[in-house]
Amino acid sequence: MAWHVRGVLLPDDEVRDIWLVGDRVTFEPVPGAETIADGGFVLPGLIDAHCHIGIARGGAPITSLDQARELARVDRDAGVLAIRDAGSPYPYPELDDDPDLPRLARAGRHVAPPKRYLRDIGVEVGAAEVAATVTEQARAGNGWVKLVGDWIDRGVGDLAPAWDAATMTAAVEAAHAAGVRAAVHTFSESAVEIMVRAGVDSVEHGTGLSLDLIDEMARRGTALVPTMINIQTFGGIADQARAKFPGYADHMLALRDRFPEVVRSAYEAGVPIYVGTDAGGGIDHGLAAEEMLLLHERAGMPAVDVLAAASWGARDWLGFPGLVEGGLADLVVYAEDPRADLRVVRTPSRIVLRGRPVR
């Protein structure tokens, strides 16, 4: 079955006719195609570039493929048609080509320091084992490795790097030697500096970024996935920790409060920024639109650049071609122009995944 869509195609900003044949896009007319959208604004399917369909609500690992499918469908029904799963404690390579689910760019399990990360989520290893574990987890994913760059150190009473700088640098080198890209979780100032200078491919959260490091990221082309929804939870984290770790609590609040300006500075410096919610655990799935609005309203990114960070730009970054000749047949349609009012992204009028209408 072939489908026909007509509307204002973004980012081209012109009325186009698109035909979807199987899982491919063509601009050549297809006789007999059924029109499923005529009018509105058409975007390549959205991306959640930091998501965890392997972690259930509350933070426990999922225990079945059905759970992963259920979580992925929530994102799909919000217009997210590709996901970068930034670390899963449950393997699910079977879902890579599931026609009912968003496309997947996957890391294996998080590589984390011993007893300094979320219980049962990561592979927890000492410095001597980090590089070998990265190589192993590169095989478990399909193009990414996830490193835990810092977490609270109870002996210090605050955030601290997961390992020494040499070990963290070797971890990035091991990922690249294995042919995959490395993403790093960082909240602190010290860990993010180590990892950016080590050549990590994407910084997740990045609350500790300085202006000098932002300039270095821009020079290297290092991506930032801010997960602003996640950073809003720092107040609750601080409240829970304050009795035992008051310095850590104050630090987390300071990082939260300065973060919109950090993201704004990164945007102005030319750092590639992509939309990610950190769904899984403490963040619900299906909130990509809310993350987009935070980037626009709190960090001051123009609507069209937020759309790029969630759609065509993010798809290029992850290797999922958009609405170009021969591209992938993933699209969302909005009745109104999301560049004029970004709130429109909350309510897609048509969703097509892998050449099949979902809504």
VEXDO-521240 format. One record per atom (N, C-alpha, C): y, x, z; residue in one letter. Coordinates in pm, whole numbers, plus 50000, padded with zeros to 5 digits. Layout:
<pts>
YXZA
...
</pts>
This chain:
<pts>
498815008450000M
500005000050000M
501255008850000M
502195005849914A
503465013149910A
504565004249966A
505535010650034W
506635003450097W
507955008250038W
508934999550043H
510275002749992H
511295000350102H
512205009850120V
513275008850219V
514585012050149V
515605003950175R
516935006550121R
517945005950234R
518815015750240G
519855015950343G
520675028550331G
521595030250425V
522405042450430V
521545053350492V
521215063250412L
520335073950458L
521165084650528L
520805087650651L
521445098550725L
520515110650728L
521075122750718P
522505126150726P
523265125550593P
522635121350484D
523305121650354D
524495112150347D
524445101350424D
525555091650430D
525775084950294D
524695081050231E
524815073350108E
523675063450101E
523925052250033V
522895042150018V
521815047449924V
520575047449973R
519455052549893R
518305042649899R
517475043449797D
516185036549795D
515105046749821D
514215043549914I
513125052549954I
511815045049935I
510825051749880W
509495046049870W
508535054349954W
507675047550024L
506695054050111L
505315051350052L
504655062050011V
503335061049951V
502365068950038V
501485061850107G
500675068650207G
501585074550313G
501405087350339D
502215094050441D
503285102950378D
503765099050260R
504755107450194R
505935099050143R
507065105750133V
508305099650087V
508545103349941V
509005093849863T
509465096849729T
510715088649698T
511555094149613F
512725086949565F
512505081449424F
511285083249375E
510915077649245E
510415063349266E
510925053649191P
510495039749210P
508985038149198P
508435029649284V
506995026649284V
506835011849254V
506335008349137P
506164994249103P
505274987049204P
505684975049240G
504874966849330G
505054969849478G
505904979549512A
506104982649654A
506774971049725A
506374968749848E
506944957749928E
508154962850006E
509274955649995T
510474959550068T
510354955350215T
510494964950303I
510374962050447I
511704964050519I
512694969550452A
514034970750510A
515044971350396A
516064963050406D
517114962850304D
518444961650376D
519114972950392G
520354973350469G
520164981050597G
521254984550660G
521204992150784G
521285007050758G
520985014750863F
521115029250861F
519745035350889F
519315044350800V
517955049550800V
517965064150842V
517175067450942L
517055081250992L
515605085650986L
515375098650967P
514035103850993P
513635100651137P
512355098151159G
511895094451292G
512365103651401G
512655098051518L
513175106051630L
512105115451686L
512585125351759I
511755135451825I
512045135151974I
511015136452057D
511205140252196D
510665154452207D
511565163952219A
511195178152211A
510765184052345A
510745175952451H
510195180352579H
509595168152646H
508305166752633C
507605154552676C
506225158752722C
505625150652809H
504285153852861H
503425141252861H
502655139252754I
501755127652756I
500445130952827I
500365143152880G
499195146852960G
499425145853109G
500605140653151I
500925139353293I
501295124953322I
500595118953417A
500825104853450A
502045103153539A
502515090853549R
503645087653638R
503285091853780R
504165099353843G
503905104353976G
503505118953978G
503115124453862G
502865138753854G
501425143153846G
500465133953853A
499065137853845A
498635139453700A
497685148453672P
497185149553536P
496505136553492P
496635133153364I
495875121853313I
494395125553314I
493555115553301T
492115118153307T
491375112953184T
492105107753085S
491435102452966S
492375102552847S
491775102452728L
492555101552606L
493285088252598L
492695077752654D
493355064652651D
494675064952725D
494745072352836Q
496005073552908Q
497055080552822Q
496655091252754A
497595098352667A
498065089152555A
497165081552498R
497545072252391R
498545062052441R
498315056852559E
499215046652615E
500625052152633E
500735064352686L
502045070352707L
502725073452574L
501965078552479A
502545081852349A
503045069352276A
502355058152294R
502795045752229R
504125040852286R
504365043252413V
505655039452471V
506785046852398V
506575059852376D
507575067652304D
507695062952160D
506565060552096R
506585055951957R
507385043051942R
507205033852034D
507865020952022D
509365021752050D
509825033352097A
511265035852112A
511835043451993A
511015045751891G
511465052751771G
511155067451768G
510465072651872V
510075086751876V
508765088151799V
508835094951685L
507685095551596L
507085109651588L
507625118751667A
507025131951685A
507395136951824A
506465143751886I
506615148452025I
506245163152031I
507065170852101R
506595184052144R
506155182552289R
504845183052309D
504335182252446D
504445196052507D
505355197252602A
505695210352660A
504795213652777A
503485212352756G
502515216052858G
501725204252907G
500415204952892S
499545194152937S
498345199653012S
498045194253131P
496855198553203P
495575192553147P
495725183053054Y
494575176452993Y
494585179352843Y
493505184752788P
493495188052645P
493255175452560P
493955174452449Y
493735162852362Y
493995166252215Y
493355176752162P
493555180152021P
493115168751927P
492265159751977E
491815148551895E
492965139451853E
494055139951925L
495175130851897L
496155136451795L
495965148851751D
496925154951659D
497095146651532D
496015140851485D
496055133451359D
495795118551379D
495995113551499D
495795099351526D
496845091351451D
496445082451358P
497425075251277P
498305065651355P
497915062551477D
498655052951558D
499695059451649D
499705072751653L
500515079851752L
501525089151687L
502595092551759P
503545102451708P
502845115651675P
503425122851582R
502935136251550R
503145145351672R
502275155251686L
502285163251808L
502435178051778L
503405184251843A
503465198751856A
503145201452003A
502085209052027R
501565209852164R
501525224052218R
501865225352345A
501495237152423A
500175234152493A
499515244552540G
498365242452628G
498865239252768G
498185244352868R
498645242453005R
499805251853035R
500665247553128H
501715256453176H
501095269253233H
501725280353208V
501345292953273V
502325294853388V
501805294753511A
502655293753630A
502235303953736A
503155307253828P
502815316453937P
501965309354042P
501175316754118P
500295310554218P
501065302954325P
500635290654348K
501135282154457K
502655280254453K
503215280754331R
504675278854318R
504975269754200R
504135259654183Y
504435249854079Y
503755236854119Y
503915226654035L
503345213554064L
501815214554071L
501255208354172R
499815209454197R
498995204354078R
498005212254038D
497005208553936D
497565207653794D
498815211753772I
499405210553639I
499215223353558I
499565234853614G
499525247353540G
498295255753569G
498115266053486V
497165276753516V
497945286953597V
497585288653723E
498365296953814E
497755310953821E
498545320953781V
498015334553771V
499025344553823V
498495355653875G
499345366753916G
499795374853796G
500675384453823A
501305392053716A
500295398753623A
499215404053680A
498255411553600A
497535402853497A
497535389753518E
496775380753430E
497655372753335E
498955374353344V
499845365553270V
499665366953119V
499715378953066A
499665380852921A
498365375352864A
497245378252929A
495955373252880A
495885358152886A
496485352252991T
496485337653003T
497355331252895T
498465337552863V
499305332552754V
498515332452623V
497785343052596T
496975343652475T
495935332552472T
495315329952587E
494325319152597E
494975305552574E
496115303152634Q
496775290252619Q
497375288452480Q
497665299252411A
498095298252272A
497015291752187A
495765294852217R
494655288752143R
494455274052181R
494865270452301A
494695256652347A
495725247252288A
496885252452247G
497915244252186G
497845245052035G
498885240251970N
498915241151823N
500225247151772N
500745256751849G
501955263551803G
502925267451912G
502635263352037W
503545266152148W
502795270552273W
503475278452355V
503035281852490V
504165278252584V
503815273252702K
504825269652803K
504705278752924K
505805285552957L
505875294453072L
506735288153181L
506305289353304V
507125285253418V
507915297553463V
509185297853431G
509985309853456G
510465311253599G
510595299953670D
511015300653810D
510595287953882D
510665288454012W
510395277154100W
510855281454238W
510835272354331I
511235276254466I
510255286554523I
510795296854583D
510015306654658D
510285303854805D
509305298754874R
509515294555014R
509825306355105R
509375318155068G
509725329855147G
511175333555134G
511745330855018V
513165333754993V
514025321955035V
513465309855025G
514205297855057G
515085292954943G
514765297154820D
515565293354705D
514755295654578D
515335292154465L
514725295254337L
514575310354321L
513485314354254A
513275328454225A
512385329554102A
512505340354024P
511645342053906P
510165341453942P
509385336853846A
507955335153869A
507245348553885A
507645358353806W
507055371653810W
508185381853789W
507845394553788D
508855404753761D
509255404453614D
510365410753583A
510925410053447A
509975415753343A
509295426553375A
508385432653278A
507245423153244A
506715416353344T
505625406853321T
506095395053236T
507275390053264M
507795378553189M
508105382353045M
508585394453024T
508825399252889T
507505400852814T
506505406252881A
505185407752819A
504565394352784A
504885384052862A
504355370752833A
504905365452701A
506195367452676V
506795363252549V
506185371152435V
506025384152454E
505425392452350E
504005388152320E
503245384252423A
501865379652401A
501835366752321A
502765357752348A
502845345352272A
503115348252125A
504075356752098H
504415359851960H
503275367251890H
502585375851962A
501445382851904A
500325373151868A
500235362151942A
499225351951915A
499665342151807A
500885343951755G
501365335651646G
501955322451687G
502385321151814V
502975308651861V
504365311451918V
505105300651939R
506415301652002R
506305298952152R
507225304752227A
507205303652372A
508385295452421A
508085285552504A
509105277652574A
509045281452721A
510205281552787V
510225285152928V
510995274953010V
510375270653118H
511055262653220H
511905272153304H
513195269453312T
514055277053403T
515135268153461T
515345269353590F
516495263553657F
517485274453701F
516985285953742S
517815296053808S
518575304853710S
519575311753763E
520355321153685E
519545333553649E
518745338453743S
518055351153721S
516925349953619S
516125339453629A
514985338153539A
515415335653396A
516435327453376V
516835324453239V
517405336853172V
518055345553247E
518565357853188E
517415366753141E
516395368053225I
515235376053186I
514615370653057I
514425357553051M
513675351652941M
514465351452810M
515755348952818V
516565349252696V
516545363252637V
516735373252721R
516755387052671R
515375391652627R
514325385052677A
512955388252635A
512625382152499A
513465373052449G
513235367252318G
512465354252318G
512525346852429V
511855333852433V
512455324752325V
511645315552274D
512085307152162D
512875294952204D
512555289452320S
513335278152368S
513435278352519S
514645274852565V
514915273652707V
514885258852742V
514025255452837E
513905241652883E
514735240153011E
515615230453013H
516545227853124H
517725237853114H
517535250053163G
518575260253144G
519795258353230G
519625252653348T
520795249853433T
521515262553477T
520815273853480G
521435286153528G
522115294453421G
522275288953302L
522865296753193L
524325300553222L
524655312953190S
526035317753197S
526635317953057S
527935319653048L
528575320252917L
528085332152836L
527835343552901D
527315355152830D
525945352252771D
525095345752848L
523745342452799L
523805332052688L
524705322652700I
524885312752593I
525235319752463I
526125329352468D
526475336952348D
525255344552294D
524445349852384E
523235356952342E
522245347352277E
522105335452333M
521225325552271M
521705321852131M
522995319952117A
523535316751986A
523265327951886A
523415340251931R
523165351751842R
521715352351799R
520805349451891R
519375350251862R
518835337551795R
519565326451804G
519035313751757G
518075307251855G
518165311051981T
517305305252085T
517715290852112T
516745281952113A
517035267652132A
517195264252279A
517975253752303L
518125247952437L
517705233352431L
516795229652521V
516405215552538V
516835211652679V
518005205352693P
518625204052825P
517925194452922P
517225184352872T
516605174152958T
517585169253065T
518715163953023M
519735159853119M
519265148653211M
518345140353164I
517755130153252I
517085136753371I
516355147353345N
515675154553453N
516685160253552N
517745166253501I
518705172853590I
519385162753683I
519475150353640Q
520045139953727Q
519195137453852Q
517935141653851T
517065139653968T
517265150354075T
518105160254049F
518255171354143F
518775166754279F
519545155854282G
520015150954411G
518875146954502G
517895139854447G
516735135954527G
515915147954570G
515775157754482I
515045170054517I
515755177154632I
517075177854625A
517845184454731A
517705177154864A
517735163954859D
517605156154982D
516255158755050D
515195159654971Q
513865161855028Q
513715175855086Q
514435185455027A
514245199455067A
515205204055175A
516265196455200R
517365201755280R
516965205955421R
516105198555485A
515745201755623A
515145215755635A
514305219655540K
513635232655546K
514355243355465K
514975239255356F
515565249055264F
516985244855226F
517925245955318P
519285241255288P
519955249155176P
519675262155167G
520275270055060G
519785265654923G
518505262654913Y
517935257554789Y
518545244054754Y
518685235354853A
519265222154829A
520685223354773A
521505231954835D
522875233754787D
522885239554645D
521965248754619H
521885255054487H
521555244554380H
520585235954408M
520185225754311M
521345216154281M
522105212554383L
523255203754360L
524325210654276L
524555223454304A
525545230754226A
525135231954080A
523855234554058L
523345235353921L
523505221853850L
523195211253920R
523335197853861R
524775194953822R
525685197953912D
527075194053892D
527745201653778D
527345213953755R
527965221953649R
527275220153514R
526135213253512F
525305213453393F
525945207053270F
526645195853281P
527265190553159P
528165200653089P
528905208553166E
529765218653106E
528945229953044E
527795233153105V
526905243253046V
526435238752908V
526005226152899V
525515221052771V
526645220552669V
527805216252714R
528955215952624R
529285229952572R
529255239952659S
529535253652618S
528495258752518S
527225255152543A
526165259252451A
526385252852314A
526735240052313Y
527005233252185Y
528165240052112Y
529245242752183E
530425248852118E
530135263052068E
529205269952134A
528855283552092A
527905283751973A
527345272351938G
526425271751825G
524965273251862G
524625271751989V
523225272052030V
522525259651974V
521355261051911P
520605249251867P
520165240951988P
520535228251990I
520215219352101I
519365207852049I
518305204552123Y
517405193852082Y
517175184152198Y
516865171852162V
516705161252260V
515295161852320V
515245162252452G
513975161752525G
514185154852657G
513245146452697T
513425138452819T
512695143952940T
511685152552920D
510775156953027D
509955145253080D
509685135452993A
508865123953033A
507485128653079A
506965121753178G
505705125553241G
506005130153383G
505295124953479G
505595128253618G
506705119653672G
507875125553691G
508985118253752G
509885110953655G
509695112853525I
510545106553424I
509695097153339I
510145084953321D
509415075353238D
509455079353091D
508455074853019H
508445076652874H
509355066252809H
509705068952683G
510505059552606G
511995060452629G
512475071752684L
513895072852721L
514675082652633L
514205085252513A
514935094452426A
516355089552400A
516525076552383A
517875071252358A
518805074152476A
518285073152598E
519125075852715E
519515090652722E
518605099452686E
518935113652681E
520005116252575E
519905109552463M
520915111052358M
522285106852408M
522325095952481L
523605091052533L
524195100552637L
523355106852717L
523855116552813L
524465128752742L
523805133352638L
524355144552562L
525715141152503L
525875128752461H
527115124252401H
528195121752507H
527845114052609E
528835109352705E
529175119752812E
528205127552854R
528445137052963R
528695151152913R
527965155252807A
528155168852756A
529145169252641A
529555157652590G
530595157252488G
530155160852348G
528845160552319M
528395163152183M
528755151252093M
529315153651976P
529595142551883P
528325135051847P
528465122151823A
527295113751797A
526455118951682A
527085123451575V
526305127951459V
525475140251493V
525985148951581D
525225160851619D
524115157351718D
524325147251800V
523235142351885V
522125136451799V
522495129051696L
521485123551604L
520685134751538L
521365145251497A
520655156651439A
519705162851540A
520155163851666A
519335169851772A
518115161551805A
518145148751769A
517025139751796A
516235136351672A
516755139651554S
516125134951431S
515945146351332S
516785147051230W
516515156351121W
516535170851164W
517445174651253G
517485188551298G
516265192351379G
515875183551470A
514695186251553A
513425186451469A
513355177751369R
512165177551283R
512055190751205R
513155195651155D
513125208651086D
512635219551180D
513145219451303W
512785229651401W
511285229651431W
510715217851442L
509305216651478L
508375216651357L
508935216451236G
508095216951118G
507565203651072G
508315192751099F
507935179451054F
508975174650952F
508775177050823P
509805173850724P
510265159450732P
511565157450711G
512165144150721G
512135136750589G
513175128950564L
513215119950449L
513745127250326L
512905136150277V
513155143650154V
511985141050061V
512155144249935E
511065142249839E
509825149649888E
508725142249904G
507495147949954G
507425149550104G
508485145150175G
508505146150321G
507585136050387G
507575136250519L
506675127550595L
507275113650609L
506415103550602A
506865089550599A
507075084150739A
508015090250811D
508415085950945D
509885082250939D
510235070150979L
511645066550978L
511945055651079L
513215055251117V
513735044351200V
514955038651130V
515125025651144V
516265018751084V
517045011951195V
518375013251189Y
519255006551284Y
520164997151208Y
520414985451266A
521234975451199A
522684979951184A
523164987651281E
524554992551281E
524565007751275E
525735013251251D
525885027651233D
525845034651370D
524815042651399P
524755049251530P
525805060051546P
526415064451438R
527495074351450R
528755067951509R
528925055051484A
530095047851536A
529885043351679A
528645040051714D
528305035751850D
526885040251876D
526745051251949L
525425057251969L
524485048252048L
525005038552117R
524135029352192R
523175021852102R
523465021551974V
522595015051876V
521195020951879V
521045033651917V
519725039951912V
518755033852014V
519255025852104R
518365018852197R
517555007852130R
517995003152012T
517394991151953T
517114993051805T
516105000951769P
515745002151627P
515244988751574P
515644985551451S
515214972951391S
513934974451311S
513634986651269R
512404989351194R
511935003351229R
510635004751254I
510015017751281I
508825019151188I
508765030351116V
507635033251029V
507085046951065V
505825047551100L
505155059851141L
504005062951046L
504005075050991R
502935079350900R
502725069450786R
503845063550739G
503775054350627G
503295040450663G
503245037250792R
502775024150836R
503815017550923R
504265005450890P
505254998750976P
504684996051116P
505455000251216V
505084997751355V
505894986051409V
507164985351367R
508024974151405R
508854970151284R
</pts>
